Amino acid sequence: MSVSAIRMTDSGEVMLSGMLDYRTGPGLRKQGRALIKASKAAALVVDCSGVLKSSSVGLSLLLCFMRDAQEAGKTLSIRAMPEDMREIAQVSDLTELLTHP
């Protein structure tokens, strides 16, 4: 069973944690979109330091969250991307997109 979570901290950071795979992705996607839309912050940070393991679903989530933020007129950056997500991003030639400030 995969355990995962997404939440907004009091300081406005989006904390992504747990296992990111096809089982957890749809729920995290829905929750993340709602958090981004509801946030009053103009600049958001998704902190991935709590991610235990990620398939390509985790990378897809980050890209979707970036699009959600853009549609809401906000900027979004990624912090502490785990090595497995970073490797998938490199293979997919997405590293620059996901690491820009």
BADREN-50942 format. One record per atom (N, C-alpha, C): residue number from 1; residue in one letter; chain; atom name; x, y, z. Coordinates in steps of 0.05 Angstrom, whole numbers, plus 5000, padded with zeros to 4 digits. Layout:
REM BADREN-50942
NODE	NUM	A	A	CA	X	Y	Z $
...
END
This chain:
REM BADREN-50942
NODE	1	M	A	N	5017	4976	5000 $
NODE	1	M	A	CA	5000	5000	5000 $
NODE	1	M	A	C	5018	5025	5000 $
NODE	2	S	A	N	5011	5044	4983 $
NODE	2	S	A	CA	5026	5068	4980 $
NODE	2	S	A	C	5015	5089	4999 $
NODE	3	V	A	N	5033	5103	5013 $
NODE	3	V	A	CA	5025	5125	5030 $
NODE	3	V	A	C	5036	5150	5019 $
NODE	4	S	A	N	5019	5170	5016 $
NODE	4	S	A	CA	5028	5195	5004 $
NODE	4	S	A	C	5011	5218	5015 $
NODE	5	A	A	N	5021	5243	5013 $
NODE	5	A	A	CA	5006	5266	5022 $
NODE	5	A	A	C	5016	5291	5008 $
NODE	6	I	A	N	4998	5310	5007 $
NODE	6	I	A	CA	5005	5337	4998 $
NODE	6	I	A	C	4991	5356	5016 $
NODE	7	R	A	N	5005	5377	5025 $
NODE	7	R	A	CA	4993	5396	5043 $
NODE	7	R	A	C	5007	5423	5040 $
NODE	8	M	A	N	4993	5444	5049 $
NODE	8	M	A	CA	5004	5471	5048 $
NODE	8	M	A	C	5012	5478	5077 $
NODE	9	T	A	N	5036	5487	5081 $
NODE	9	T	A	CA	5045	5496	5107 $
NODE	9	T	A	C	5035	5524	5113 $
NODE	10	D	A	N	5038	5532	5138 $
NODE	10	D	A	CA	5030	5559	5146 $
NODE	10	D	A	C	5047	5580	5131 $
NODE	11	S	A	N	5071	5573	5123 $
NODE	11	S	A	CA	5088	5592	5108 $
NODE	11	S	A	C	5082	5592	5078 $
NODE	12	G	A	N	5063	5575	5069 $
NODE	12	G	A	CA	5055	5576	5041 $
NODE	12	G	A	C	5070	5556	5024 $
NODE	13	E	A	N	5086	5538	5035 $
NODE	13	E	A	CA	5099	5518	5019 $
NODE	13	E	A	C	5081	5494	5016 $
NODE	14	V	A	N	5083	5482	4992 $
NODE	14	V	A	CA	5068	5457	4986 $
NODE	14	V	A	C	5087	5434	4992 $
NODE	15	M	A	N	5080	5418	5011 $
NODE	15	M	A	CA	5096	5395	5019 $
NODE	15	M	A	C	5085	5369	5007 $
NODE	16	L	A	N	5102	5357	4990 $
NODE	16	L	A	CA	5095	5332	4977 $
NODE	16	L	A	C	5111	5310	4990 $
NODE	17	S	A	N	5098	5288	4998 $
NODE	17	S	A	CA	5112	5266	5012 $
NODE	17	S	A	C	5101	5239	5006 $
NODE	18	G	A	N	5117	5219	5012 $
NODE	18	G	A	CA	5109	5191	5010 $
NODE	18	G	A	C	5117	5179	4983 $
NODE	19	M	A	N	5101	5159	4975 $
NODE	19	M	A	CA	5105	5144	4950 $
NODE	19	M	A	C	5089	5157	4928 $
NODE	20	L	A	N	5102	5164	4906 $
NODE	20	L	A	CA	5088	5176	4883 $
NODE	20	L	A	C	5087	5156	4861 $
NODE	21	D	A	N	5064	5144	4856 $
NODE	21	D	A	CA	5061	5125	4835 $
NODE	21	D	A	C	5032	5126	4823 $
NODE	22	Y	A	N	5026	5107	4806 $
NODE	22	Y	A	CA	4999	5108	4793 $
NODE	22	Y	A	C	4976	5105	4813 $
NODE	23	R	A	N	4981	5094	4836 $
NODE	23	R	A	CA	4959	5092	4856 $
NODE	23	R	A	C	4955	5118	4871 $
NODE	24	T	A	N	4976	5132	4877 $
NODE	24	T	A	CA	4973	5157	4892 $
NODE	24	T	A	C	4970	5182	4875 $
NODE	25	G	A	N	4979	5180	4851 $
NODE	25	G	A	CA	4979	5204	4833 $
NODE	25	G	A	C	4953	5218	4830 $
NODE	26	P	A	N	4931	5204	4823 $
NODE	26	P	A	CA	4906	5218	4818 $
NODE	26	P	A	C	4896	5235	4842 $
NODE	27	G	A	N	4898	5224	4866 $
NODE	27	G	A	CA	4889	5238	4890 $
NODE	27	G	A	C	4907	5262	4895 $
NODE	28	L	A	N	4933	5259	4892 $
NODE	28	L	A	CA	4952	5281	4897 $
NODE	28	L	A	C	4948	5303	4876 $
NODE	29	R	A	N	4942	5295	4852 $
NODE	29	R	A	CA	4937	5314	4830 $
NODE	29	R	A	C	4913	5332	4837 $
NODE	30	K	A	N	4892	5320	4846 $
NODE	30	K	A	CA	4867	5335	4852 $
NODE	30	K	A	C	4872	5353	4876 $
NODE	31	Q	A	N	4885	5342	4897 $
NODE	31	Q	A	CA	4890	5358	4921 $
NODE	31	Q	A	C	4909	5381	4916 $
NODE	32	G	A	N	4930	5375	4900 $
NODE	32	G	A	CA	4950	5396	4894 $
NODE	32	G	A	C	4938	5419	4878 $
NODE	33	R	A	N	4921	5412	4858 $
NODE	33	R	A	CA	4909	5433	4842 $
NODE	33	R	A	C	4892	5451	4860 $
NODE	34	A	A	N	4877	5439	4879 $
NODE	34	A	A	CA	4861	5455	4897 $
NODE	34	A	A	C	4878	5473	4915 $
NODE	35	L	A	N	4900	5462	4925 $
NODE	35	L	A	CA	4918	5478	4943 $
NODE	35	L	A	C	4930	5502	4928 $
NODE	36	I	A	N	4938	5497	4904 $
NODE	36	I	A	CA	4951	5518	4888 $
NODE	36	I	A	C	4930	5540	4882 $
NODE	37	K	A	N	4907	5531	4874 $
NODE	37	K	A	CA	4885	5551	4867 $
NODE	37	K	A	C	4878	5567	4892 $
NODE	38	A	A	N	4876	5555	4915 $
NODE	38	A	A	CA	4867	5568	4940 $
NODE	38	A	A	C	4889	5586	4952 $
NODE	39	S	A	N	4914	5581	4945 $
NODE	39	S	A	CA	4936	5596	4958 $
NODE	39	S	A	C	4935	5626	4950 $
NODE	40	K	A	N	4940	5643	4969 $
NODE	40	K	A	CA	4941	5672	4965 $
NODE	40	K	A	C	4969	5681	4956 $
NODE	41	A	A	N	4988	5663	4958 $
NODE	41	A	A	CA	5016	5670	4951 $
NODE	41	A	A	C	5020	5673	4921 $
NODE	42	A	A	N	5036	5692	4913 $
NODE	42	A	A	CA	5042	5696	4884 $
NODE	42	A	A	C	5064	5677	4875 $
NODE	43	A	A	N	5080	5668	4894 $
NODE	43	A	A	CA	5102	5649	4887 $
NODE	43	A	A	C	5100	5625	4906 $
NODE	44	L	A	N	5099	5602	4894 $
NODE	44	L	A	CA	5096	5577	4910 $
NODE	44	L	A	C	5121	5561	4907 $
NODE	45	V	A	N	5126	5545	4928 $
NODE	45	V	A	CA	5149	5526	4928 $
NODE	45	V	A	C	5137	5499	4934 $
NODE	46	V	A	N	5144	5479	4917 $
NODE	46	V	A	CA	5136	5451	4923 $
NODE	46	V	A	C	5161	5438	4935 $
NODE	47	D	A	N	5160	5430	4960 $
NODE	47	D	A	CA	5182	5417	4974 $
NODE	47	D	A	C	5178	5387	4972 $
NODE	48	C	A	N	5197	5374	4959 $
NODE	48	C	A	CA	5196	5345	4955 $
NODE	48	C	A	C	5213	5329	4974 $
NODE	49	S	A	N	5223	5342	4995 $
NODE	49	S	A	CA	5242	5328	5013 $
NODE	49	S	A	C	5229	5304	5027 $
NODE	50	G	A	N	5203	5303	5029 $
NODE	50	G	A	CA	5189	5280	5041 $
NODE	50	G	A	C	5181	5258	5022 $
NODE	51	V	A	N	5189	5260	4997 $
NODE	51	V	A	CA	5182	5239	4978 $
NODE	51	V	A	C	5201	5216	4982 $
NODE	52	L	A	N	5190	5192	4987 $
NODE	52	L	A	CA	5205	5168	4992 $
NODE	52	L	A	C	5214	5154	4967 $
NODE	53	K	A	N	5196	5153	4947 $
NODE	53	K	A	CA	5201	5139	4922 $
NODE	53	K	A	C	5182	5151	4901 $
NODE	54	S	A	N	5192	5153	4877 $
NODE	54	S	A	CA	5175	5164	4856 $
NODE	54	S	A	C	5179	5150	4829 $
NODE	55	S	A	N	5157	5145	4816 $
NODE	55	S	A	CA	5158	5136	4788 $
NODE	55	S	A	C	5155	5161	4771 $
NODE	56	S	A	N	5151	5157	4746 $
NODE	56	S	A	CA	5147	5180	4728 $
NODE	56	S	A	C	5122	5196	4735 $
NODE	57	V	A	N	5104	5184	4751 $
NODE	57	V	A	CA	5080	5198	4760 $
NODE	57	V	A	C	5088	5223	4777 $
NODE	58	G	A	N	5108	5221	4793 $
NODE	58	G	A	CA	5117	5244	4809 $
NODE	58	G	A	C	5126	5267	4792 $
NODE	59	L	A	N	5140	5261	4770 $
NODE	59	L	A	CA	5149	5281	4752 $
NODE	59	L	A	C	5125	5294	4738 $
NODE	60	S	A	N	5106	5277	4730 $
NODE	60	S	A	CA	5082	5287	4717 $
NODE	60	S	A	C	5066	5306	4736 $
NODE	61	L	A	N	5065	5298	4762 $
NODE	61	L	A	CA	5052	5315	4782 $
NODE	61	L	A	C	5064	5343	4783 $
NODE	62	L	A	N	5091	5344	4784 $
NODE	62	L	A	CA	5105	5370	4785 $
NODE	62	L	A	C	5099	5387	4760 $
NODE	63	L	A	N	5099	5374	4737 $
NODE	63	L	A	CA	5093	5389	4713 $
NODE	63	L	A	C	5064	5399	4713 $
NODE	64	C	A	N	5045	5383	4723 $
NODE	64	C	A	CA	5017	5392	4725 $
NODE	64	C	A	C	5015	5415	4745 $
NODE	65	F	A	N	5029	5413	4767 $
NODE	65	F	A	CA	5028	5435	4787 $
NODE	65	F	A	C	5039	5461	4776 $
NODE	66	M	A	N	5060	5458	4759 $
NODE	66	M	A	CA	5071	5482	4746 $
NODE	66	M	A	C	5050	5495	4728 $
NODE	67	R	A	N	5036	5478	4713 $
NODE	67	R	A	CA	5015	5488	4695 $
NODE	67	R	A	C	4992	5501	4711 $
NODE	68	D	A	N	4984	5488	4733 $
NODE	68	D	A	CA	4963	5499	4751 $
NODE	68	D	A	C	4971	5526	4761 $
NODE	69	A	A	N	4996	5529	4770 $
NODE	69	A	A	CA	5006	5554	4781 $
NODE	69	A	A	C	5005	5576	4759 $
NODE	70	Q	A	N	5015	5569	4735 $
NODE	70	Q	A	CA	5015	5588	4713 $
NODE	70	Q	A	C	4987	5597	4707 $
NODE	71	E	A	N	4968	5579	4706 $
NODE	71	E	A	CA	4940	5586	4700 $
NODE	71	E	A	C	4929	5604	4721 $
NODE	72	A	A	N	4939	5601	4746 $
NODE	72	A	A	CA	4929	5618	4768 $
NODE	72	A	A	C	4945	5644	4770 $
NODE	73	G	A	N	4964	5649	4752 $
NODE	73	G	A	CA	4980	5673	4753 $
NODE	73	G	A	C	5001	5673	4774 $
NODE	74	K	A	N	5011	5649	4781 $
NODE	74	K	A	CA	5031	5647	4803 $
NODE	74	K	A	C	5056	5633	4791 $
NODE	75	T	A	N	5078	5637	4805 $
NODE	75	T	A	CA	5102	5623	4798 $
NODE	75	T	A	C	5105	5599	4817 $
NODE	76	L	A	N	5119	5578	4807 $
NODE	76	L	A	CA	5122	5555	4824 $
NODE	76	L	A	C	5150	5544	4820 $
NODE	77	S	A	N	5164	5538	4841 $
NODE	77	S	A	CA	5191	5526	4840 $
NODE	77	S	A	C	5191	5500	4856 $
NODE	78	I	A	N	5210	5484	4849 $
NODE	78	I	A	CA	5212	5457	4861 $
NODE	78	I	A	C	5237	5457	4879 $
NODE	79	R	A	N	5234	5446	4903 $
NODE	79	R	A	CA	5257	5444	4921 $
NODE	79	R	A	C	5261	5415	4930 $
NODE	80	A	A	N	5285	5407	4932 $
NODE	80	A	A	CA	5293	5380	4943 $
NODE	80	A	A	C	5281	5357	4927 $
NODE	81	M	A	N	5284	5359	4900 $
NODE	81	M	A	CA	5274	5337	4883 $
NODE	81	M	A	C	5291	5313	4889 $
NODE	82	P	A	N	5278	5290	4895 $
NODE	82	P	A	CA	5293	5265	4900 $
NODE	82	P	A	C	5309	5256	4876 $
NODE	83	E	A	N	5329	5240	4881 $
NODE	83	E	A	CA	5347	5231	4859 $
NODE	83	E	A	C	5331	5215	4838 $
NODE	84	D	A	N	5312	5198	4846 $
NODE	84	D	A	CA	5298	5183	4825 $
NODE	84	D	A	C	5282	5201	4807 $
NODE	85	M	A	N	5270	5222	4818 $
NODE	85	M	A	CA	5255	5241	4801 $
NODE	85	M	A	C	5274	5257	4783 $
NODE	86	R	A	N	5297	5264	4794 $
NODE	86	R	A	CA	5317	5279	4779 $
NODE	86	R	A	C	5327	5262	4755 $
NODE	87	E	A	N	5331	5236	4760 $
NODE	87	E	A	CA	5341	5219	4738 $
NODE	87	E	A	C	5320	5217	4716 $
NODE	88	I	A	N	5294	5214	4723 $
NODE	88	I	A	CA	5273	5213	4703 $
NODE	88	I	A	C	5272	5239	4688 $
NODE	89	A	A	N	5275	5262	4702 $
NODE	89	A	A	CA	5275	5288	4689 $
NODE	89	A	A	C	5298	5290	4669 $
NODE	90	Q	A	N	5321	5279	4676 $
NODE	90	Q	A	CA	5344	5281	4658 $
NODE	90	Q	A	C	5339	5264	4632 $
NODE	91	V	A	N	5329	5240	4636 $
NODE	91	V	A	CA	5323	5223	4613 $
NODE	91	V	A	C	5302	5235	4595 $
NODE	92	S	A	N	5283	5249	4607 $
NODE	92	S	A	CA	5261	5262	4593 $
NODE	92	S	A	C	5269	5290	4582 $
NODE	93	D	A	N	5293	5299	4588 $
NODE	93	D	A	CA	5303	5325	4580 $
NODE	93	D	A	C	5285	5348	4592 $
NODE	94	L	A	N	5278	5344	4617 $
NODE	94	L	A	CA	5261	5364	4631 $
NODE	94	L	A	C	5275	5378	4654 $
NODE	95	T	A	N	5300	5372	4659 $
NODE	95	T	A	CA	5315	5382	4681 $
NODE	95	T	A	C	5314	5412	4683 $
NODE	96	E	A	N	5320	5425	4660 $
NODE	96	E	A	CA	5321	5455	4660 $
NODE	96	E	A	C	5293	5466	4667 $
NODE	97	L	A	N	5272	5455	4656 $
NODE	97	L	A	CA	5245	5465	4661 $
NODE	97	L	A	C	5238	5463	4690 $
NODE	98	L	A	N	5246	5441	4703 $
NODE	98	L	A	CA	5239	5437	4731 $
NODE	98	L	A	C	5257	5450	4751 $
NODE	99	T	A	N	5280	5459	4743 $
NODE	99	T	A	CA	5299	5471	4762 $
NODE	99	T	A	C	5303	5501	4758 $
NODE	100	H	A	N	5288	5513	4740 $
NODE	100	H	A	CA	5291	5542	4737 $
NODE	100	H	A	C	5279	5556	4761 $
NODE	101	P	A	N	5291	5580	4769 $
NODE	101	P	A	CA	5281	5594	4793 $
NODE	101	P	A	C	5253	5605	4789 $
END
